[in-house]
Amino acid sequence: MRAGRSGPLIYHLLFADDLLLFAEASIEQAHCIMHCLNLFCEASGQKINNQKTQFFFSKNVDQQLREDIL
């Protein structure tokens, strides 16, 4: 499966404790995702491994917005 017309190829949507999220590239959506992930971590006792976390942006997202979201 490909994420969008020219997005990265996805071979496994979920595997064990992996998670794949799609959202609009906006500061508001980034805050919403972080809030949901924080709630999940509190409820489950699991933690996000920042070294294994990756972000992919559409080519239509400008560089400044990418940096602001990251």
Secondary structure, 3 states (H helix, E strand, C coil): CECCCCCCECCCCCCCCCCCCCCCCCHHHHHHHHHHHHHHHHHHCCCCCHHHCCCCCCCCCCHHHHHHHC
